[in-house]
Amino acid sequence: MPPSHALQETAVRYFLEVVKAGSIKDAAAKLNVAPSAVSRQVARLESELDTLLFERRSRGMVPNAAGELLAAHAKRTQQDIERVTGDISALRGLRSGHVRVVSAEGFAFDFIPTLIARFRERYTGIRFHLEVCGQSEVARRIRDGEADVGLTLSGVPEAGIKLELRHPSPILAVMAAGHPLAGQRQLSLSQVVAYPLALPLKHSSLRQLLDISCSRQGLQYEVAMSSNHADALVSFAAAGGGGIAFYGELSIRTRLVNSTLVAIPLRDREMNERYLEVETLAGRPLPEAGRAFVQYLTDAIKAGV
């Protein structure tokens, strides 16, 4: 059997699941098949391609150079199939499709789910999967074919990534409506650091911007609570006690509606040098459903709705 035939079969699907899961056992559990079935399919691929595809390690399996090449090819093939399927569906109108969204944490609690719900009021047949990950992971997941659309905060330019939108996302000071500073139209960090702060972990971009700004101004602050869960920090501020958290306007927008929270702009330069990015894979058209959602998403961000 020629190698090209093997690349069209179940073996590649099992192979990709092993790449993703990192072990035969975990891949089998995800596929709901016996580990021996997965092992046989991987061995078949290796035999027909006449090369090993994984480095077998004590804690699992990692694709070698040949495995990485095959995984990249297989993921591109999957994306092509999904795009063609979406284009065929588009011939009947935008009545079906599947959009995979990957997002940095702050956008995933209110902003994206709200937009998805509104989008589906118009296109009820479109299904979505939303996954949350670290900012640095968003571009990788798009390149690896794990997501169609990504939302993250500005970083260094990423190879193979198309920026659909880069939009200002300044950091706001978030506090309970009864906070002593809640009536101000604008604040400086010199005012804010007098209060207990709820902050993300030190490696986060928000924390780094805060540290840069405070260092420049010779300011010190008290960390009353830290967490890798952004919504927990906002809940801490909402509970009162003088606490202040930091969040972007898009991320906090729906939580401001009930008036228990206020979000106040900061005048400090560094806290305004942050951007939201909507990312897709460069050089590969999205399926129709994905294209429609990207347009809806970017229009909503620009319009501030």
Backbone torsions as a table, in degrees:
resi	resn	phi	psi	omega
1	MET	NA	126.5	-179.5
2	PRO	-66.0	150.3	-179.3
3	PRO	-56.8	-36.9	-177.4
4	SER	-59.7	-28.6	179.1
5	HIS	-69.8	-37.5	-178.9
6	ALA	-63.1	-32.0	-175.8
7	LEU	-71.5	-5.7	-178.2
8	GLN	-103.6	5.3	-168.4
9	GLU	-114.5	-177.6	-179.1
10	THR	-56.1	-29.8	-176.9
11	ALA	-54.7	-40.1	-178.4
12	VAL	-68.7	-38.0	178.4
13	ARG	-62.9	-42.8	177.6
14	TYR	-66.7	-41.0	178.1
15	PHE	-58.1	-46.5	-179.7
16	LEU	-62.6	-35.9	179.4
17	GLU	-68.1	-34.7	176.1
18	VAL	-66.8	-41.3	176.9
19	VAL	-57.7	-44.4	-177.2
20	LYS	-71.4	-43.8	-174.0
21	ALA	-81.2	-30.0	179.3
22	GLY	89.1	0.7	177.5
23	SER	-160.2	156.0	176.6
24	ILE	-62.9	-44.2	-176.3
25	LYS	-61.7	-47.9	-178.2
26	ASP	-68.4	-36.6	177.5
27	ALA	-64.5	-41.8	179.6
28	ALA	-62.3	-41.0	178.7
29	ALA	-62.8	-40.3	179.4
30	LYS	-67.9	-37.3	-178.3
31	LEU	-83.3	-11.6	-177.9
32	ASN	61.8	44.1	175.7
33	VAL	-133.2	171.8	178.7
34	ALA	-73.7	144.3	177.3
35	PRO	-55.4	-34.2	-179.9
36	SER	-63.1	-32.2	179.0
37	ALA	-67.7	-41.2	178.1
38	VAL	-65.8	-45.1	-179.4
39	SER	-59.1	-41.1	179.6
40	ARG	-64.0	-41.7	-178.7
41	GLN	-67.2	-40.1	177.8
42	VAL	-65.2	-43.5	178.3
43	ALA	-62.2	-36.7	178.2
44	ARG	-62.5	-46.0	177.8
45	LEU	-59.4	-46.6	-178.2
46	GLU	-62.8	-37.4	179.0
47	SER	-67.8	-45.7	-175.6
48	GLU	-73.2	-28.7	176.6
49	LEU	-89.8	-8.2	177.6
50	ASP	58.1	42.8	177.0
51	THR	-160.6	150.4	172.7
52	LEU	-74.4	148.0	-178.4
53	LEU	-113.6	-14.2	-176.4
54	PHE	-133.1	152.5	163.1
55	GLU	-94.0	119.1	179.3
56	ARG	-83.9	118.9	-179.6
57	ARG	-119.5	166.9	-176.9
58	SER	-62.5	-29.8	-177.1
59	ARG	-105.0	12.8	177.4
60	GLY	144.6	-158.0	-174.7
61	MET	-128.3	135.3	-179.6
62	VAL	-125.0	130.4	-180.0
63	PRO	-63.2	136.2	173.1
64	ASN	-83.1	-168.5	-176.8
65	ALA	-59.9	-42.3	178.5
66	ALA	-66.0	-40.1	178.8
67	GLY	-63.7	-39.4	178.8
68	GLU	-65.6	-38.9	177.0
69	LEU	-62.3	-45.7	-179.9
70	LEU	-64.8	-41.6	179.9
71	ALA	-62.5	-42.6	179.2
72	ALA	-62.7	-43.3	178.5
73	HIS	-62.6	-45.3	-176.7
74	ALA	-65.8	-38.2	179.4
75	LYS	-67.5	-39.5	176.7
76	ARG	-63.3	-39.5	178.7
77	THR	-63.3	-43.2	177.8
78	GLN	-60.0	-42.8	-179.9
79	GLN	-64.7	-39.2	178.0
80	ASP	-62.3	-42.6	178.8
81	ILE	-62.6	-43.9	179.8
82	GLU	-63.8	-39.4	-179.8
83	ARG	-65.6	-44.4	-179.7
84	VAL	-65.1	-40.9	177.3
85	THR	-60.2	-42.2	178.3
86	GLY	-65.3	-38.4	179.5
87	ASP	-67.0	-36.7	176.4
88	ILE	-64.6	-42.3	177.2
89	SER	-61.8	-33.9	-178.2
90	ALA	-65.6	-25.2	177.6
91	LEU	-63.3	-24.4	178.5
92	ARG	-96.6	6.8	-173.1
93	GLY	94.9	163.0	-175.8
94	LEU	-78.8	74.3	-175.5
95	ARG	-108.6	-11.7	179.9
96	SER	-151.0	165.5	179.5
97	GLY	149.1	168.5	-178.0
98	HIS	-137.7	125.4	-179.0
99	VAL	-117.8	124.7	179.0
100	ARG	-103.8	119.5	-176.6
101	VAL	-113.8	134.9	173.9
102	VAL	-121.2	138.0	-169.9
103	SER	-144.5	146.9	164.8
104	ALA	-64.5	154.9	-167.8
105	GLU	-56.5	-43.7	-170.9
106	GLY	-59.3	-30.0	-177.0
107	PHE	-86.8	-8.7	-167.5
108	ALA	-90.4	-12.0	-174.3
109	PHE	-86.7	-41.1	-177.8
110	ASP	-126.0	-49.5	-168.3
111	PHE	-61.3	-57.8	-176.8
112	ILE	-67.1	-47.4	178.5
113	PRO	-57.6	-37.4	178.3
114	THR	-64.6	-43.7	178.6
115	LEU	-65.8	-38.7	178.0
116	ILE	-61.7	-44.0	180.0
117	ALA	-62.0	-42.1	179.1
118	ARG	-67.5	-39.5	178.5
119	PHE	-62.1	-39.9	-178.1
120	ARG	-74.2	-16.3	171.7
121	GLU	-64.0	-29.8	179.2
122	ARG	-90.9	-37.9	-177.2
123	TYR	-126.6	82.7	-171.4
124	THR	-69.4	-18.1	-178.6
125	GLY	-85.5	-4.3	-178.0
126	ILE	-85.4	127.9	177.9
127	ARG	-102.6	149.6	-178.0
128	PHE	-128.8	148.8	166.8
129	HIS	-128.4	124.1	-179.6
130	LEU	-113.0	125.4	177.8
131	GLU	-123.4	139.5	-178.1
132	VAL	-105.7	136.4	177.7
133	CYS	-151.5	177.8	177.3
134	GLY	-67.3	155.4	-177.5
135	GLN	-54.9	-41.6	-176.2
136	SER	-70.6	-15.3	-177.5
137	GLU	-88.0	-17.8	-172.3
138	VAL	-60.3	-51.0	-177.8
139	ALA	-62.8	-40.5	-179.9
140	ARG	-61.2	-42.5	-178.5
141	ARG	-66.4	-33.7	175.5
142	ILE	-68.2	-45.8	179.0
143	ARG	-61.3	-36.0	-177.8
144	ASP	-82.7	2.4	177.2
145	GLY	78.8	16.1	-179.1
146	GLU	-87.8	-12.3	-179.5
147	ALA	-149.9	155.2	178.4
148	ASP	-94.8	-38.8	-174.2
149	VAL	-132.1	137.1	178.6
150	GLY	-125.5	144.0	172.7
151	LEU	-122.4	125.1	-179.7
152	THR	-150.7	179.6	177.0
153	LEU	-101.9	154.0	-169.2
154	SER	-56.5	140.0	175.3
155	GLY	-144.4	-155.7	177.2
156	VAL	-74.4	149.7	177.8
157	PRO	-57.7	139.2	-176.5
158	GLU	-109.6	131.3	177.2
159	ALA	-63.5	139.6	175.8
160	GLY	79.6	7.0	-177.1
161	ILE	-113.6	132.5	175.3
162	LYS	-99.4	127.9	176.5
163	LEU	-87.1	108.7	177.2
164	GLU	-76.0	-28.9	-180.0
165	LEU	-160.9	140.2	170.4
166	ARG	-128.5	113.2	-169.4
167	HIS	-128.3	138.6	179.4
168	PRO	-54.9	136.3	178.1
169	SER	-137.8	68.3	-177.7
170	PRO	-63.2	153.9	-179.6
171	ILE	-87.0	131.6	179.7
172	LEU	-108.8	152.2	172.5
173	ALA	-88.2	122.4	-174.6
174	VAL	-110.2	131.5	-176.8
175	MET	-153.3	167.2	176.7
176	ALA	-65.7	151.3	-177.8
177	ALA	-61.1	-24.1	179.7
178	GLY	-91.5	6.3	-178.8
179	HIS	-65.0	146.2	179.6
180	PRO	-57.1	-25.6	-179.7
181	LEU	-95.4	-0.3	-170.1
182	ALA	-64.1	-21.4	-177.9
183	GLY	-88.1	-1.6	-177.7
184	GLN	-78.4	146.3	176.5
185	ARG	-81.4	-28.2	179.9
186	GLN	-153.0	149.6	-178.2
187	LEU	-130.2	160.1	170.6
188	SER	-112.6	157.3	178.2
189	LEU	-61.3	-29.1	178.8
190	SER	-62.2	-29.4	174.5
191	GLN	-78.7	-41.1	-172.7
192	VAL	-69.0	-39.5	-173.5
193	VAL	-69.7	-6.7	174.9
194	ALA	-74.1	-8.4	-176.8
195	TYR	-115.1	157.5	177.6
196	PRO	-65.4	132.4	-174.9
197	LEU	-107.6	143.6	172.6
198	ALA	-106.3	115.2	-168.6
199	LEU	-128.0	151.4	171.7
200	PRO	-71.6	177.0	-176.7
201	LEU	-69.3	163.0	-170.2
202	LYS	-62.0	-28.5	-176.8
203	HIS	-81.0	-7.3	-177.3
204	SER	-70.7	151.6	-179.5
205	SER	-64.6	-35.8	179.8
206	LEU	-63.6	-45.4	180.0
207	ARG	-63.8	-38.2	179.6
208	GLN	-65.8	-41.5	177.1
209	LEU	-63.8	-41.3	178.5
210	LEU	-61.5	-45.3	-178.7
211	ASP	-64.5	-39.9	178.6
212	ILE	-62.4	-46.0	-178.0
213	SER	-65.7	-43.3	-179.9
214	CYS	-67.0	-38.0	178.4
215	SER	-63.5	-43.0	-179.9
216	ARG	-61.1	-35.3	-175.8
217	GLN	-97.5	-0.7	-178.7
218	GLY	69.4	33.5	-178.0
219	LEU	-99.5	147.7	173.1
220	GLN	-121.3	151.7	-179.6
221	TYR	-137.9	160.9	178.4
222	GLU	-103.9	126.4	175.4
223	VAL	-90.4	102.4	178.9
224	ALA	-78.4	-32.6	179.6
225	MET	-153.7	137.0	171.9
226	SER	-125.2	152.4	-178.5
227	SER	-162.5	153.1	171.8
228	ASN	-90.4	8.4	-179.3
229	HIS	-114.4	105.4	-172.8
230	ALA	-60.8	-38.0	-177.3
231	ASP	-67.3	-29.7	177.0
232	ALA	-63.6	-36.4	179.6
233	LEU	-66.7	-40.4	177.9
234	VAL	-66.5	-39.3	178.5
235	SER	-63.3	-36.3	176.7
236	PHE	-62.1	-45.7	179.5
237	ALA	-65.1	-38.7	-178.6
238	ALA	-65.6	-26.0	-176.6
239	ALA	-73.2	-8.4	178.7
240	GLY	92.7	-158.0	-179.2
241	GLY	77.9	12.3	176.1
242	GLY	84.9	0.3	-176.8
243	GLY	-70.1	150.1	177.7
244	ILE	-132.7	134.9	173.7
245	ALA	-117.5	175.5	179.8
246	PHE	-128.5	138.9	-177.3
247	TYR	-156.6	158.4	172.9
248	GLY	-81.0	155.2	-174.7
249	GLU	-63.2	-42.6	-179.8
250	LEU	-62.5	-38.6	-177.0
251	SER	-70.2	-31.9	-173.6
252	ILE	-98.2	-7.6	-167.5
253	ARG	-52.4	-51.9	-174.7
254	THR	-70.1	-24.5	179.0
255	ARG	-75.8	-15.0	179.4
256	LEU	-82.5	-14.3	-174.1
257	VAL	-62.9	-37.1	-175.3
258	ASN	-81.3	0.2	172.4
259	SER	67.3	10.0	173.9
260	THR	-81.0	-13.0	179.3
261	LEU	-124.7	153.7	168.0
262	VAL	-129.6	152.0	178.3
263	ALA	-130.3	121.5	-170.6
264	ILE	-117.9	131.0	178.5
265	PRO	-60.9	150.9	176.2
266	LEU	-107.6	140.6	-177.3
267	ARG	-88.4	-9.7	-177.3
268	ASP	-67.9	134.1	-171.6
269	ARG	-56.3	-49.2	-174.7
270	GLU	-62.0	-30.9	-177.2
271	MET	-77.4	-2.8	177.3
272	ASN	-114.0	7.2	-178.0
273	GLU	-104.0	52.3	-179.6
274	ARG	-133.7	143.7	-175.4
275	TYR	-133.7	142.2	171.2
276	LEU	-85.1	135.4	177.7
277	GLU	-121.5	132.9	170.9
278	VAL	-102.7	121.3	-171.3
279	GLU	-120.5	144.4	170.1
280	THR	-136.4	177.0	-179.1
281	LEU	-81.7	126.6	-179.3
282	ALA	-68.4	142.1	173.5
283	GLY	75.1	9.0	-179.6
284	ARG	-137.6	109.2	-177.6
285	PRO	-61.2	141.9	175.5
286	LEU	-75.4	154.0	167.6
287	PRO	-58.9	161.4	-174.0
288	GLU	-55.8	-42.6	-179.6
289	ALA	-62.1	-41.5	178.8
290	GLY	-65.6	-41.4	178.5
291	ARG	-62.2	-41.8	-179.4
292	ALA	-64.9	-40.1	-178.9
293	PHE	-70.2	-38.8	177.4
294	VAL	-59.9	-42.2	178.4
295	GLN	-63.7	-44.0	179.2
296	TYR	-63.0	-42.8	-178.7
297	LEU	-64.8	-49.3	-178.0
298	THR	-67.5	-36.2	176.7
299	ASP	-63.1	-42.1	-178.6
300	ALA	-65.5	-39.0	179.5
301	ILE	-66.6	-45.2	179.4
302	LYS	-63.1	-36.6	-177.5
303	ALA	-81.1	-13.2	-179.8
304	GLY	69.0	37.3	-179.4
305	VAL	-114.7	NA	NA
